[in-house]
Amino acid sequence: MTAMTFLVEKQIYLKEKVFSKTAYLQNGTPMRTVLLTSNSFRHKYISQCLASGTDLQLIITEEKSATIENTEGLNETDARFIKDHFESRSASEEKFFGNMGFPEDILQIKLQYKEVNTELTLELLKETDPDIIVLFGTSIIKDFILKAFPNKIINLHLGLSPYYKGSATNLFPLLYEQPQCLGATIHLAEKKVDSGKILHQLRPDLSKDDNLHDAGNKVIKRAGTLLPEILKLYFRGEIIPIMQKANVKIYRNSDLTTDKLRNIYDNIEKGLFSTYLMDKDQIDNKYPIISNLKR
């Protein structure tokens, strides 16, 4: 028996003992959730939000690909720039979310990169039998898992669909000088990337002095605050998911070259946020989003 198998079997065995917390909805019905995520501060923050606002039963974490921070093949200047970029991102996350961990009383299964789409994950989800499965920051979930839980898998996408789908979708808007497209989309997960019916969308409360990472973390901070409420409304049948308009463009991390990332920093340095905020309402109105909350 491998160490991973032993860990999983042990945690399943202990499930009834550990799963003692129950968060009840207004009608007295508990909403059981599972989170599939990764392991940075932002992912731990979302797990804490779900643990506080729902009956979180299980956390499955998947390591991120090491290639995203790989500087092999870059010249010394570019390598230093990329290293500084990720160090700044980590520092900003710690500033916004603190050096927090995952909730200690919730079972956690740790997977390597690309291991989330396995029969093990499917078995764990069926064993836990949640009302809602939340996705945030994992590999794209494959169809055999999606089909097993129709209308129960909800993705927290960092980007405003359909304008920006895929990866780095709170970076590309800044490259194209569209800060009005910064935000998050809470939507039903389906086979097509970031294309499911929308439950709610949000924009961050930007300031003219925000840097790249602070702007992105403001999105996550607000999303975590609102996510449990949106899930409860959906679970109670008080939200009707809205079909997205078609948009075939899917952005990928590999499209974000070092030069493009530099251009993003340059755009912000030149006053991108300040210019946007001077006419924010009018600019936002040209890119409508779906809101199911009064605030």
ABEGO torsion letter per residue (X at the ends): XBAAAAAAAAAAAAAAAABABBBBBAAGBBBBBBBBBBABAAAAAAAAAAAAABBBABBBBBBBBAAAABABGBBAAAAAAAAAAAAAAAAAAAAAAEBBBBBAABBBBBBBBGAABBAAAAAAAAAAGBABBBBBGBBBBBAAAAAABBGABBBBBBEBOAABBEBGAAAAAAAAGBAAABEBBBBBBBABBGABBBABBBBBBBBAABBAAAAAAAAAAAAAAAAAAAAAAAAAGABBBBBBBBBABBBBAAABBAAAAAAAAAAAAAGAAAAAAAAAAAAAAABBBBBABAX
